[in-house]
Amino acid sequence: MRISLLLLLSFFQLCAMQGQTSFKELNLTGGQYQVGFRHYTATDSTRTYRIGNEANNHFIYRPIPISVWYPARAKEITSESLTILDYLEVLKEEEEWENLPNEFLLDWFHYLWNTPENRAHLPEKTKAVPEAKAIDQKFPVIVYASSFQASSIENFALFEYLASEGYVVISSPSRGTETRQLEGGIPKDMETQARDVEYLLGQLHKFSNVDMDKIALMGFSFGGLANMITAMKNQHIKALVSLDGTERYRYDVLERSAFFDTDRLTIPYIHFAQKLIPDAVMKEDKIPTELNYRFQLYDSLNNSDVYSYRFNDLSHSYFSSYGVLFGNRDMRQDKSDAAIMASYRALSQYTLQFLNAVLKDDVKAVRFVERKPEDNGFKASLIDQKTKKSNLPKFDHRAFNDLALAQNYKDLIPLYKRSLATHPDLQLKEGMLNTLGLKLSFDPMRIEQGINVFLLALHIYPDSANLYDSLAEAYLYNKDTKNAIVSFERSLKLNPGNQNAMKRLKELKD
């Protein structure tokens, strides 16, 4: 597919009328948390970069502007929430026009358009409060890759919504390898953005409110390419969300990455696609007809659960907050503003439910994602859905053990209950648990972990004399004589012929 197609998808249509929307009318009510916002610029000293509009050959270390949304403490919020104009101040910095007078904003950046409707957006209040104090607990995190040469804040309405529901969202703009300009959607651009995504992953270690075991990648348009490569490289990623990602349209670019390997993508992946483009528009804009139907990546993935949704009222631009609020409407194909906003709300809901299902083990969210859209209260004509399941073995004892290890074998019974609710076929065999418990218990640094494994095993197999005998040995090795005696006695009660329990009790009571 031609490079011009990527550029076409990346910019708003010019044959258009102005939309009339507002942040308030988006009506993303959000969850229980107040939303904090922080923006700062980090430096990647492993790469060089040149400020393009300074008209010199001076190279600096690569600056990476970073925006973060997070759950905040409501009682400690004293400042006012951001306006949309405040967000556009971030845009000026990222576009390397920090000193541009605000009166020129809507004229300067091609996708904002200086119209009465768009000027009315600038004073609108959002939900995010700058530098609000973060809640002192760990939340799942979403690392966002922006669309072609776009800003870290391009989807700020969605980010605020997710933060209010208990997520940290971190984002950076998409930039070229050596300057702000990308080179046209070539593999070099994709690899550069993938490195920026990896840099954001490194930044997460600085935040005390991030659960490093619950990381998802999300991207819009061109950002989908970088995220797909990053997920194939990094096995700590737990979920992948694509907002009409270019990986659907430019499979040929993905294939040219040395890291592209469909067998390595084993995590749940959800892709939201734009509406079918009318034939007349495709002919006029010289868009290949296969764009509407071909999804080679979907067809090639076998090791992950894949969810594909087509939003029949959304053109490509409206998968971002910028597009919904500022984008000109294409008179040839776009729906009404009300329909666009309703679909953006639905997109946000599906994104949240998918993340809740994968990162929070929310059983209701799993059912939401698995059901047909009409069973979730949406019109059947609004969303088309298709899914396919992984060919890999279902969630098994090894996968459970990975989760248990990630939390240092603490709180195993609640973990088992959650896992069983999500994966009802899960079987943890008594012998496997007994062997694991003994192995951990005889390691002086992991005795408590072994005891926790035995307590889980006895939750599942409460009448096992052998497990009580092994638990008793673990207590004895830990010099906990009292609990060792109790466990040996329970083992002997369940199996009066247990010679080891008889011997140990005699030694302990003499």
N, C-alpha and C positions, 0 to 999 in steps of 0.2 A: 504494500500500500504506500502511496506517495507521501513524502514528508509534508507536502502542502496540506494533506488531510489532517495531520497532527496539529498544524498551525491553525487550521480552520476550527478544530475542536477547542483550541486553547483561547480563542478570542471571541468576543460577542459579535453577533451578526450586525451588519450595518443597515440592512434593509429592515427597518424597525420602527416601532412606535414606543413611546415612553410608558413604562409601567407605573402603576400607582399602588404602592404597598407601604407598610410601616413596620418597624420592629415590634410594636405592640400588637399589630394584627397578625403577626406570625403565631402568637399565642402559644409559645413553648413554655407552659406553666412551670415545668421543672419540679425538682424534688425537695427534700427536707433541708438541704444545706444552702447557706449563703455562699456566694461565689467570690473568690479573691482572684486578682490578676496581677501578674508581675511580668515586666519586660526588661531584658538586659542583653548585652552583647558580649559573647565569649570569643575567644581567639583560638583557632586551631594552628598551632605553630609548626605543624608538619606540612602545611601547604602555603603557597603564596597567592597573592590576589592584588589586583590593581583597580583603583576607583576610576571607572571609565570616563566620567564627565569632568575629571580634573585635568585632562589633556596633557598627561605626562607619562613617563615610563617608570614611575616609582612603584615598586612592589612592596606590599606589606604582608604580614601573616594574615591568613584568611579570617575575616571577621564573620561570626555567625550570630545574627540577631535571634534571640530566643524569647518566645512568649509562652507563659504558663498560666493555666486556669486551674483552680483547686478549691476544695471545700474549705470554707472559712468560718471562724467563730462569729456568730451573729451578735452576741452581747458585747463584743469588743470592736465592732465596726462603728467608727465615728465619721469617716469621710463619705462623700457622696459617690454614687456609682458613676462609671464612665459614661460619657456620651459617645455617639458614633464619631463625632469630630475628634474626640480623644483617641479613638482607635486609628483614625486616619493620620494622626501625628506619628504613630508607629509606622504606618505606611510610608510616610515621607522619609523617615530614617532608613528604612530598608531599601527604598528606591534611590537612596543617596542624594536626596534633595532636602536635607534637614532644615535648611533655612528658607525654604519656599514659603512665601506668605500664604496663609490659609485661604485668602480670597481667590487664589489661583488653583486651589486643589482640584476642583471639579473640571477645570479646563485642561489641567496638566496631564492627568492620568486618563488614558484613552477609555478605560472601562467604567469610569464614574459618571461622565456626561453632566454637563452643567445645565440642568433643567430646574424649573420651580419645584417639581416633585422631589428631585434629589437634594436640592438645597434644604428642603423641609426635613430631610433625614438627619442633618448634621447635629441639631440640638437634642435629638431623641435620646432618652435615657436607656441604658442597657442594664443588665443585672450585676455586672462585675464591678467590684470595688478595688481600686488600686492598692497594692501592698497590704491588704487585709491579713490579719493574723491567721495562719493555717491551723486547722484542727490537728491536735497532737495524736494522730493515729494513722495507720498505713492504709492507703487506698490503691486499688488497681490503677494502672497508668496507660494512657493512649499516646503513642508517638505519631505525630501527624506529618505527612509529606505533602507540601503544597502543589498546586497545579503548575502548568508551564510558566515559569518566570513570575510567580505570584507571591503574595505576602503570607506571613505566618498567621495573619488574622483573617484570612479570606473566609473562614467558616466560623466566625466568632459566635454567632447565635447558637450553632450546634455545640460548640465547645462549652459555652455557659450552661447549656441544658445538661450536658453530661457531667460537668463539675457539680451541679446542683444535685445530681443523683449519686454522688459519691465516687467520682473519678478525678484523677489528675490528668490534664491534657497538656502536652508540650509540643511546640511547633516551631519551625523555622522557615524562612522563605526559600524558594528554589532559585538557585543562582548558577551561573556558568562556572566553568572550571577556573578561569583566570579573571573574569570580570562579571559584572551583573548579568550580562547577556548570555543566554544559552545559544548553542550553535545550530539549533534546528531539530531537536529531538533525536539526536544520534546516540549510539551506545555510550559515548563519552559523557554526554549530559546525564544519562541514566546512572552511570557509575559514580559520577560526581555527587549527585543527589543521594545515592545510596550511602556514600561516605558521610554526608551530612546527617543522615538518619542515624548512622552508627555513632556519630559524635553526640547526638542527642541522647542515645542510649547510655553513653558514658556519663553525661551530665546527671542522669537520674541518681547516681550514687551520692550526689551532693544533697539530695532531698530526704529529710527524715520522714516525710509523709507518704512515701512511695513504697508499695509492695513489689519488690523486685522479682517475685515469683509470678506476678500477674501482669504481664506486659502484652499489649496489643498494638499493632500497627494499623494506621488508617491513612488514606490518601485520596485526593481528588485528581482525576484526569492524569496528567503526566506523572504525578506522585505515585500512582499505582505501579508503575514500572519499577521505581526504586524500591518500593516496599516489597514487591515480589522477590526481587533479588536478595534484599536484606533478610527476609524470612527464610530463604533457602540457605543462607550462610549461617544464620544465628538460630540455634536450636532452643534458645530460651524464650523465643516469641511464642505466645500461646494462642493468638487469634489474628486474623487479617481481615480488614474491612476496606472495601474499594468503592468509592463514590464515582461511578462511571469511569473507572480507571482505564488508562490507555493500554494496559496489558491485554485488554479485550481486542483492541484495534491494531496493535503493533507487536504481534507475536514474534515477528522477524527481528525486532530490536532485542527482545528478551533472549532469543536464541543465540545472539552474538555475545552474550556475557559468558565469561569463563565459569561463572558460579551458577548458571542456569541448569537446574536438574529437577524435573517434575517429581521424581521419586523422593526428593528430600523435603517436599512440602507435605507435611503430615498433620498440620493444624487445621482447625475449622476456618473456612474462607467464605466470605459473603461478598457478592458483587451486585451493586445496584446499577442498572443500565437505563439510559435515556429512552424516550419514546421512539417508536418507529418513525423515521424521517420520511415525509411524503415523497412520492416518486418525482413530483414536479420540482421539489427543492433539491433532490439529489441530482436531477438532470441539470438544473440551472447552476448549482454549485460544483458540478463535476465530482460528486462523491460516488465511489463504487457501491453498487447495490448490495454487495456482500456485507457492508458495514452493518446493515440492519439485522443480519441473521448469524453471521459467522462468529464463533467464539471458540477458537482453536485451543486456547488454554484450558477452558472448561472441559473440552473433550479429552485433553491429554492428562488431566489430573486423575490419579487412581488411589492415592494414599491419604486423601483428606476428605472430610465431609464438605461438600461444596453447595452453596446456596446462591441461586441466581434469581434476581427480581428485576422485572422491567416496570418502570413507573411511566404509565401511559400519558400522564399530563406534564411530564418534565422533559424539557430539552436539556442539552448538555450543560449550558451555563448555569442552570438553576439548581445544581447540586452544591452550590456555595451560597453563603449569606450575601456576599457581594452581588452575585447574579440576581438573586431574588429581589434585593432592595434597589440596586443601582442599574441593573442591566436593561438595555432597550429590548423591547419585545419584537420578535420576528412575526410580522403580520401574516406571513405565509403559513405558519404552523403552530404558533404558541397558543396555549389556552389562556383563559382569563387570569387576572391577578389572583382572584380568590382561589381558583383551582391550583395555581402554582404554589401558593402559600399552604394550601391544604396538603398537597403532595409533599412539600418540604417538611411539614409536621409529621406526616406518615413516615418519611425517610428517617427522620430523627428518632421516632418511636422504634422503628425496626432496628436501627443502629444500637439503641440502648438495650433493647431486649436481647439482641444477639450477644452483646458484651456481657450482660447479666448472666446469660446462659453459660457462656464459656468461662468467664473470669470469676463469677460469683456463685457458680453451681446453683443457680436459681431455677427450681423445678418449673415454676410457672412460666418463666422466660423460655425455657426449653420447649414447653408446649406451644407457646406463642409462635416461636420460629418454625416449629414443625407443622403447625396448622396451615390451612389455606387462608389467604388474606380475608376472604369473606367471613370466615369463622372467627376472625379477630375484629369484626365490625366494620371492615372496609368494603366499599362497593367492588363487586367482582370485576368491573371494567377498569378499576383504578390501577391494579397491580397484577402482573403475570408472574407466576412463580414456577421454577423447576429446581429440583435438588438431585444430588446423587451422593451415595454413601461411600465411605472409604472401603477399599478392599482389604485393608490391614485387619488383623485380628481385633476384636472388640476390646474394650477396656478390661484389662486383666490384672492379675496380682502384681505383675511387674510395674504396670502403670500406677497402681495404687501405692506400691512401695516407693516410687519416685516422688509422689505427693507427700508420703509420710516422711521421707528423708528430707524433703524441702522444709518441713516444719520441725525437724529434729526429733521426730517420733513423739511429739507432744500432741495431746488432744486427739488421739487416734480414734476413739469411739465416735465423736462427732464427725470426723472426717469420713469414717466408714459409713455412717448413716447418710451423709450427703452424697457420697459416691454411689451408694446403693440406690438412692432415689433417682439419680441421673442414669445409672447403669445397672438396671435390675438383674442383669445376667452375671454380675460380678461374683466370683467365688474365691474366697480365701481359704485354702485347704488347711486343715489342722496341722498336718505334718510340716508344711511349709512355714507356718507361723511358729511352730515349736523350734524348728531348726534356726530360723532367723533370731528368735528370742534368745536362744542359747548362745549363738554366735556373738550377739551384742552384749549379753550379760557377762561373758567371760573376758570382755575387753574392759580393763579398769577405767577407761575414759568414757565408756558408753553403757555402764551398768543400768542407769535409770532408763535409758532408751529400751534396753532389753526387757525390763520389767513392764514398761508401757506396752510393748508388743504382747507380752503374756496376758496382760489385763484385757487387751482387745480380743485376744484369742479366746479367753474365758467368757467374754461377752457373747461371742458367737457360739462357743461350745462349752456351756456352763457345767456340763456333767462329765467333763474329761478329767479322769484321774491323772493321766499322764501330764496334762498341762499344769495342773496344780503341783505335781511333783517337780516339774521343771521350774515353775515360778518359785517354789520353796528353795530350790538350789540357787536361784538368782539372788533371793533375799539373803541366803546364808553366805554367799560369796561377797555380798555387800555388808556383811556383819550385822544384819538386821535379824537377830535371833527370834524376836517376838513374832514377826510376820512369817518367818520361816517355819516356826512350829505350827502356826495357824494353817498354813498352806499344806504342810505335810499331813496334818490331821484331816483336812478336807479330802486330800488325795486318798488317804487310807479309808475314810468313810465310803468313798465312791468305789474303791477297790481294796477290800480287806486283805487281799493277798499281795499287796504291794510291799515287797521285801525291802526295797530301798527306803521307803517311808518309815517302816518299822525300825530299821537300823539307825536312821538319822534321828528319829524321835528319842530312841534309847540314849544315843550319844548326847543329845541336847538336854535331856531331862535328868541325866545322871549327875 
